[in-house]
């Protein structure tokens, strides 16, 4: 499910993580449309790369 544009109530309710804290579980849609969930990769190294406005027409 795509994220809503702008601020959401959920963002204000999210706790701040500190160095050493476990990342909260979340799901994202991959470039090929598959849903990827962080917990599926528990015990493996994961690198997330976010590119603002990449692949958009804005």
Secondary structure, DSSP 8 states (H G I E B T S, - for coil): ----SS--HHHHH-----TT------EEE-TTS-EEEGGGGTTS-------TTTT---
